[in-house]
Amino acid sequence: MENKTRRMCFNINGLMGGLIATFLLLGVLVYLTIWAIKVQQANATQEYKLVDEGNIQMISTDNRKHRVLVK
């Protein structure tokens, strides 16, 4: 019996699918890296000042009120 299914190495499930997945993952990696660098640069230019350092608790959700953005 003759095998009528086409088996190509460049179909979407073979080599080409692997290359597409690789380039897609590399694209996501590049995008996230550039985004992280931009976020870091934006936060590095902001300067904060601590207010009332004596009342800062070690474990508290209200510690953000002791930090003030300096403009």
MODELLER restraints for C-alpha pairs under 7 A, 6 or more apart:
rsr = mdl.restraints
at = mdl.atoms
rsr.add(forms.Gaussian(group=physical.xy_distance, feature=features.Distance(at['CA:9:A'], at['CA:15:A']), mean=5.87, stdev=0.5))
rsr.add(forms.Gaussian(group=physical.xy_distance, feature=features.Distance(at['CA:10:A'], at['CA:16:A']), mean=5.19, stdev=0.5))
rsr.add(forms.Gaussian(group=physical.xy_distance, feature=features.Distance(at['CA:47:A'], at['CA:69:A']), mean=6.12, stdev=0.5))
rsr.add(forms.Gaussian(group=physical.xy_distance, feature=features.Distance(at['CA:47:A'], at['CA:70:A']), mean=5.53, stdev=0.5))
rsr.add(forms.Gaussian(group=physical.xy_distance, feature=features.Distance(at['CA:48:A'], at['CA:67:A']), mean=6.26, stdev=0.5))
rsr.add(forms.Gaussian(group=physical.xy_distance, feature=features.Distance(at['CA:48:A'], at['CA:68:A']), mean=5.47, stdev=0.5))
rsr.add(forms.Gaussian(group=physical.xy_distance, feature=features.Distance(at['CA:48:A'], at['CA:69:A']), mean=4.57, stdev=0.5))
rsr.add(forms.Gaussian(group=physical.xy_distance, feature=features.Distance(at['CA:48:A'], at['CA:70:A']), mean=5.43, stdev=0.5))
rsr.add(forms.Gaussian(group=physical.xy_distance, feature=features.Distance(at['CA:49:A'], at['CA:67:A']), mean=5.79, stdev=0.5))
rsr.add(forms.Gaussian(group=physical.xy_distance, feature=features.Distance(at['CA:49:A'], at['CA:68:A']), mean=5.28, stdev=0.5))
rsr.add(forms.Gaussian(group=physical.xy_distance, feature=features.Distance(at['CA:49:A'], at['CA:69:A']), mean=6.42, stdev=0.5))
rsr.add(forms.Gaussian(group=physical.xy_distance, feature=features.Distance(at['CA:49:A'], at['CA:70:A']), mean=6.43, stdev=0.5))
rsr.add(forms.Gaussian(group=physical.xy_distance, feature=features.Distance(at['CA:50:A'], at['CA:66:A']), mean=5.53, stdev=0.5))
rsr.add(forms.Gaussian(group=physical.xy_distance, feature=features.Distance(at['CA:50:A'], at['CA:67:A']), mean=4.83, stdev=0.5))
rsr.add(forms.Gaussian(group=physical.xy_distance, feature=features.Distance(at['CA:50:A'], at['CA:68:A']), mean=6.37, stdev=0.5))
rsr.add(forms.Gaussian(group=physical.xy_distance, feature=features.Distance(at['CA:51:A'], at['CA:66:A']), mean=4.90, stdev=0.5))
rsr.add(forms.Gaussian(group=physical.xy_distance, feature=features.Distance(at['CA:51:A'], at['CA:67:A']), mean=6.24, stdev=0.5))
rsr.add(forms.Gaussian(group=physical.xy_distance, feature=features.Distance(at['CA:52:A'], at['CA:66:A']), mean=6.35, stdev=0.5))
rsr.add(forms.Gaussian(group=physical.xy_distance, feature=features.Distance(at['CA:56:A'], at['CA:63:A']), mean=6.13, stdev=0.5))
rsr.add(forms.Gaussian(group=physical.xy_distance, feature=features.Distance(at['CA:57:A'], at['CA:63:A']), mean=6.93, stdev=0.5))
